């Protein structure tokens, strides 16, 4: 990447435009998933988009967006899940999406609040947040199976032992994904990418 392009991507307005495009893509994925009756993933994409919109809404500044590369990293597994044809691909998208939400929360705390994380603490924070989110995601799927008649977890054709083992492996995979996302964020903290993208007029409010 040339220096001119790199300088352009660091500009807050260009960053905001790229971030808004990714949010629009997430909204489209959410609508498409809803049309396909994939309501859980429609909600998942909507949650990621809502988290991305939280800073500009709270600060009342459309340029106060997350760094576009962080948001793209979070959106990629959600979009990839829409086109997944293999169960392994879909499961991988699930783990990465859960880690992506934790990563977004960590970046928003770092950029838009007085909270500052050391690289080591960032890894722990993102990993633990990912594990907690994975637990909530498992509960949501279980409730859907109980009351909506879905088979996300409770499949009558599969034994309870196999189901329990599969859920435990999901938690293991989510933890690994969380640690990976934490390492990414630790690198982000070290480089302090995106700090200059916060509009100057909102910095006194942080």
C-alpha positions as CSV (number, residue, x, y, z in Angstrom):
1,X,0.0,0.0,0.0
2,X,1.4,3.4,-1.0
3,X,1.9,6.1,1.6
4,X,-0.8,8.3,-0.1
5,X,-3.4,5.5,0.2
6,X,-2.4,4.8,3.8
7,X,-2.7,8.5,4.7
8,X,-6.1,8.6,3.0
9,X,-7.4,5.7,5.1
10,X,-6.3,7.4,8.3
11,X,-8.5,10.4,7.5
12,X,-11.5,10.5,9.8
13,X,-14.0,11.3,7.0
14,X,-12.8,8.6,4.7
15,X,-12.7,6.1,7.6
16,X,-16.3,7.1,8.5
17,X,-17.4,6.6,4.9
18,X,-15.9,3.1,4.8
19,X,-17.4,2.2,8.2
20,X,-20.8,3.4,7.1
21,X,-20.6,1.2,4.0
22,X,-19.8,-1.8,6.1
23,X,-22.8,-1.0,8.4
24,X,-25.0,-0.8,5.3
25,X,-23.7,-4.2,4.3
26,X,-24.5,-5.6,7.7
27,X,-28.0,-4.2,7.4
28,X,-28.4,-5.9,4.0
29,X,-27.2,-9.2,5.5
30,X,-29.6,-8.9,8.4
31,X,-32.6,-8.3,6.0
32,X,-31.5,-11.2,3.7
33,X,-31.1,-13.6,6.6
34,X,-34.6,-12.6,7.9
35,X,-36.1,-13.2,4.4
36,X,-34.5,-16.6,4.4
37,X,-36.1,-17.3,7.9
38,X,-32.6,-17.4,9.5
39,X,-33.8,-15.2,12.3
40,X,-31.0,-15.8,14.8
41,X,-28.3,-14.7,12.3
42,X,-30.5,-11.8,11.2
43,X,-30.5,-10.7,14.8
44,X,-26.7,-11.3,15.1
45,X,-25.9,-9.1,12.1
46,X,-28.3,-6.4,13.5
47,X,-26.5,-6.5,16.8
48,X,-23.1,-6.0,15.1
49,X,-24.5,-3.1,13.1
50,X,-26.1,-1.6,16.3
51,X,-22.8,-1.7,18.1
52,X,-21.1,0.0,15.2
53,X,-23.7,2.8,15.3
54,X,-23.4,3.3,19.0
55,X,-20.5,5.8,19.0
56,X,-22.0,8.2,16.3
57,X,-25.4,8.1,18.0
58,X,-24.1,8.7,21.5
59,X,-21.7,11.4,20.4
60,X,-24.1,12.8,17.8
61,X,-21.3,12.9,15.2
62,X,-21.5,10.8,12.1
63,X,-17.7,10.8,11.7
64,X,-17.2,9.2,15.2
65,X,-17.1,5.6,13.7
66,X,-14.9,2.6,14.6
67,X,-11.8,2.1,12.5
68,X,-13.0,0.6,9.3
69,X,-10.6,-2.4,9.4
70,X,-11.8,-3.4,12.8
71,X,-15.4,-3.2,11.7
72,X,-14.6,-5.1,8.5
73,X,-13.0,-7.8,10.6
74,X,-16.1,-8.1,12.7
75,X,-18.4,-8.1,9.7
76,X,-16.5,-10.7,7.7
77,X,-17.6,-13.8,9.6
78,X,-21.3,-12.6,9.6
79,X,-21.3,-12.1,5.9
80,X,-19.3,-15.3,5.3
81,X,-22.0,-17.3,7.3
82,X,-24.6,-16.1,4.9
83,X,-22.8,-17.9,2.0
84,X,-21.5,-20.9,4.0
85,X,-22.2,-24.2,2.4
86,X,-20.4,-26.5,4.9
87,X,-21.3,-26.9,8.6
88,X,-17.6,-26.4,9.5
89,X,-17.6,-23.0,7.7
90,X,-20.8,-22.0,9.5
91,X,-19.4,-23.0,12.9
92,X,-16.2,-21.1,12.2
93,X,-18.3,-18.1,11.4
94,X,-20.1,-18.4,14.7
95,X,-16.9,-18.5,16.7
96,X,-15.4,-15.6,14.9
97,X,-18.6,-13.5,15.1
98,X,-18.7,-14.0,18.9
99,X,-15.1,-12.9,19.1
100,X,-15.8,-10.0,16.8
101,X,-18.5,-8.6,19.1
102,X,-16.0,-8.7,22.0
103,X,-13.4,-7.0,19.9
104,X,-15.9,-4.2,18.9
105,X,-16.7,-3.6,22.6
106,X,-13.1,-3.4,23.5
107,X,-12.3,-1.0,20.7
108,X,-15.2,1.2,21.6
109,X,-14.1,1.4,25.2
110,X,-10.6,2.2,24.1
111,X,-11.6,4.9,21.6
112,X,-14.7,6.5,23.0
113,X,-14.4,6.3,26.8
114,X,-11.7,7.2,29.3
115,X,-10.9,3.5,29.7
116,X,-7.5,2.5,28.5
117,X,-6.3,-1.1,28.4
118,X,-2.8,-2.4,28.5
119,X,-2.1,-5.1,25.8
120,X,-2.1,-7.9,28.3
121,X,-5.3,-6.9,29.9
122,X,-6.8,-6.4,26.5
123,X,-6.2,-10.1,25.7
124,X,-7.9,-11.2,28.9
125,X,-10.8,-8.8,28.5
126,X,-11.6,-9.8,24.9
127,X,-11.2,-13.6,25.7
128,X,-13.5,-13.4,28.8
129,X,-16.1,-11.3,27.0
130,X,-16.0,-13.8,24.1
131,X,-16.6,-16.7,26.5
132,X,-19.5,-14.8,28.1
133,X,-21.1,-14.0,24.8
134,X,-20.7,-17.6,23.6
135,X,-22.6,-18.6,26.7
136,X,-25.4,-16.2,26.0
137,X,-25.5,-17.4,22.4
138,X,-25.9,-21.0,23.5
139,X,-28.8,-20.0,25.8
140,X,-30.5,-18.1,23.0
141,X,-30.3,-21.1,20.7
142,X,-31.6,-23.4,23.5
143,X,-34.5,-21.1,24.2
144,X,-35.3,-21.0,20.5
145,X,-35.3,-24.8,20.4
146,X,-37.6,-25.0,23.5
147,X,-40.2,-22.4,22.4
148,X,-39.9,-22.1,18.6
149,X,-39.4,-25.7,17.7
150,X,-36.0,-25.3,16.1
151,X,-33.1,-27.7,16.3
152,X,-30.1,-25.5,16.8
153,X,-29.0,-27.5,19.9
154,X,-31.8,-29.9,20.9
155,X,-32.0,-32.3,18.0
156,X,-34.2,-35.4,18.7
157,X,-32.2,-37.5,16.3
158,X,-29.0,-36.9,18.3
159,X,-28.2,-38.3,21.7
160,X,-27.9,-35.9,24.7
161,X,-24.2,-36.9,25.2
162,X,-23.3,-36.0,21.7
163,X,-25.2,-32.6,22.0
164,X,-23.4,-31.8,25.3
165,X,-20.0,-32.7,23.8
166,X,-20.7,-30.5,20.8
167,X,-21.7,-27.6,23.0
168,X,-18.5,-27.9,25.0
169,X,-16.4,-28.0,21.9
170,X,-18.2,-24.8,20.8
171,X,-17.1,-23.2,24.1
172,X,-13.5,-24.3,23.5
173,X,-13.5,-23.0,20.0
174,X,-15.0,-19.7,21.1
175,X,-12.4,-19.3,23.8
176,X,-9.6,-19.9,21.2
177,X,-11.3,-17.3,18.9
178,X,-11.5,-14.9,21.8
179,X,-7.8,-15.2,22.6
180,X,-7.0,-14.7,18.9
181,X,-9.2,-11.6,18.9
182,X,-7.5,-10.4,22.1
183,X,-4.1,-10.7,20.5
184,X,-5.4,-8.7,17.5
185,X,-6.6,-6.0,19.9
186,X,-3.4,-6.0,21.9
187,X,-1.5,-5.3,18.6
188,X,-4.1,-2.6,17.9
189,X,-3.4,-1.0,21.3
190,X,0.3,-1.1,20.7
191,X,0.0,0.6,17.3
192,X,-2.8,2.9,18.6
193,X,-4.4,2.7,15.2
194,X,-7.5,4.8,14.8
195,X,-6.9,7.3,17.6
196,X,-6.5,10.2,15.2
197,X,-9.7,9.3,13.5
198,X,-11.9,10.5,16.4
199,X,-13.1,13.9,15.4
200,X,-11.4,16.7,17.3
201,X,-14.7,18.3,18.3
202,X,-15.8,15.3,20.3
203,X,-12.5,14.5,22.0
204,X,-13.2,16.8,25.0
205,X,-16.3,14.7,25.6
206,X,-14.5,11.4,25.8
